[in-house]
Amino acid sequence: MKHPFAELIDLRSEASQAGSNTQTLVVAPHHLNPHHVVHGAVLYAMADTGMGSALYPTLAAGEICATVEIKINYFKPVFEGQLVCKSELINRGKTLANLESRLYVDQVLVAHANGNFAIFRPKRAEA
């Protein structure tokens, strides 16, 4: 599936199946904040996108999902290299799912996120 925002930040989906997803991103100058550290929003976007990508294949026809909330902990600054985000479905109910993402650089854990996503059928626009 085409994902314009992921393309904007150079995020690549490497492996995806129902309940899990792996995303990668090679750090470039446009990912850095003024202190030459990867901006936290880049890591957050990787976790959010990875969680949604892990949940999406579990949805029934006509269902969509939306982020309700995500809590992220940043453990180490990232200056360069390849970020790897591994996301996993923890629990899925009828209307809410819980997922987590772990983000690594060179197999070193740099951040961890836990999020909840709503599962619903969108109302059709009225004519």
Buried (B, 14 or more C-beta within 10 A) or exposed (E): EEEEEBEEBBBEBEEBEEBBBBBBBEBEEEBBEEEEBBBBEBBBBBBBBBBBBBBBEBBEEEBEBEBEEBEBEBEEEBEBBEBBBBBBBBEBEEEBBBBBBBBBBEEEEBBBBBBBBEBBEEEEEEE
